[in-house]
Amino acid sequence: MNAAPELSLEDRQALQDVMQRYAAAVDDRDLTAYAELFTEDVGVHGFADDVIEGRDAWVAFVTRALERFGATQHLLAPQLARATAAGAHCRTDFQATHELADRPERLFVLWACYETDLVRTPNGWRIHRHELVRRAERTW
């Protein structure tokens, strides 16, 4: 069995940059930049009851979900990345704080991690499979 090649330092930095751009685009509400981070056929798990298939469907879902919130801040921990036969897999632990749009004095905080498969494209690394793994959440 052939082992997947090791990731270079440049690849590791590029993968981290994808996830940092992911968080910044959500917090800045730049859904055009956000959409560019995904393959057209991305599969997204854990955000809804069913898998969300395709970049357009995912960005539409995120656009609707963000309407519930005012300001948001996604703080990402250092990433664990490894090469796979298809590209790379990253685990990114995070804490996300969301101001409730209808009650800005209240906050929704989520502690979770992203389990993300990325593929190398001519335009750089792109997210091909993305999963939210919830740890805990609280509204106060």
C-alpha positions in Angstrom: 0.0 0.0 0.0 1.4 3.4 -1.0 1.5 6.0 1.7 0.2 9.5 0.7 3.1 11.9 0.2 4.1 14.3 2.9 2.7 17.9 2.8 5.3 20.5 2.1 5.6 23.6 4.4 4.2 25.6 1.5 1.2 23.3 1.2 0.6 23.4 5.0 0.6 27.2 4.9 -1.7 27.3 1.8 -4.2 24.9 3.6 -4.1 27.1 6.7 -4.7 30.1 4.5 -7.8 28.5 3.0 -9.3 28.0 6.4 -8.3 31.5 7.6 -9.9 33.0 4.4 -13.0 30.9 5.2 -13.4 32.4 8.6 -12.6 36.0 7.4 -15.0 35.7 4.5 -17.9 34.6 6.8 -17.1 37.3 9.4 -16.8 40.0 6.7 -19.9 38.7 4.9 -17.9 38.4 1.7 -19.8 35.5 0.1 -18.0 35.9 -3.2 -14.6 35.3 -1.7 -16.2 32.5 0.4 -17.6 30.7 -2.6 -14.2 30.7 -4.3 -12.9 28.4 -1.5 -15.0 25.4 -2.6 -15.1 23.0 -5.4 -18.4 23.1 -7.5 -19.3 19.6 -6.2 -18.5 20.2 -2.5 -20.4 18.1 0.0 -21.1 19.7 3.4 -22.0 17.7 6.5 -23.1 18.6 10.0 -24.7 22.0 9.4 -28.1 20.7 8.5 -30.0 17.4 8.9 -29.1 16.4 5.3 -25.8 16.7 3.4 -25.7 20.0 1.4 -24.5 19.1 -2.1 -22.8 21.7 -4.3 -21.1 25.1 -3.9 -24.2 27.1 -5.0 -26.5 25.3 -2.5 -23.9 25.7 0.3 -23.4 29.4 -0.2 -27.1 29.9 -0.4 -27.5 28.0 2.9 -24.8 30.1 4.6 -26.3 33.4 3.2 -29.6 32.5 4.8 -28.0 31.3 8.1 -26.1 34.5 8.5 -29.3 36.5 8.4 -29.9 35.3 12.0 -26.7 37.0 13.2 -25.2 40.5 13.5 -21.4 40.4 14.0 -19.6 37.1 14.1 -16.1 36.1 14.9 -14.5 32.7 14.1 -11.3 32.1 16.0 -9.3 29.1 14.5 -6.8 27.1 16.5 -3.6 25.8 14.8 -4.6 23.2 12.2 -3.7 19.5 12.0 -3.1 18.7 8.3 -2.1 15.5 6.6 -1.8 14.4 3.0 -4.3 12.0 1.5 -4.4 10.1 -1.8 -6.8 12.8 -3.1 -5.2 15.8 -1.6 -5.2 16.8 2.0 -7.3 16.5 5.2 -7.4 19.3 7.8 -8.8 19.3 11.3 -9.4 22.9 12.4 -10.7 23.4 16.0 -12.5 26.7 16.5 -14.7 28.9 18.6 -17.3 31.0 16.9 -19.1 33.9 18.6 -22.3 35.1 17.0 -24.3 38.2 17.9 -28.0 37.5 17.6 -29.5 39.9 15.0 -32.8 40.3 16.8 -31.3 40.6 20.2 -27.7 42.0 19.9 -27.2 42.0 23.6 -27.3 38.1 23.4 -24.5 35.9 22.0 -24.5 32.4 20.6 -21.1 30.7 21.0 -20.1 27.5 19.3 -17.1 25.3 20.2 -16.4 22.8 17.4 -14.0 21.6 14.8 -14.0 21.4 11.0 -13.0 18.2 9.4 -12.2 19.3 5.8 -10.9 17.5 2.7 -9.2 19.7 0.2 -8.0 19.1 -3.4 -5.3 20.9 -5.3 -6.7 22.7 -8.3 -5.1 25.0 -10.9 -6.4 27.9 -8.7 -4.9 26.5 -5.5 -6.4 24.3 -2.7 -10.2 24.1 -2.6 -12.5 22.5 -0.1 -14.2 19.4 -1.5 -15.8 17.9 1.6 -16.5 19.9 4.8 -17.9 18.7 8.1 -18.9 20.5 11.3 -18.3 18.5 14.4 -20.0 20.2 17.3 -18.5 20.1 20.8 -20.7 22.4 22.7 -22.8 25.6 22.3 -24.4 28.2 24.5 -26.6 31.2 24.1 -26.6 33.9 26.8 
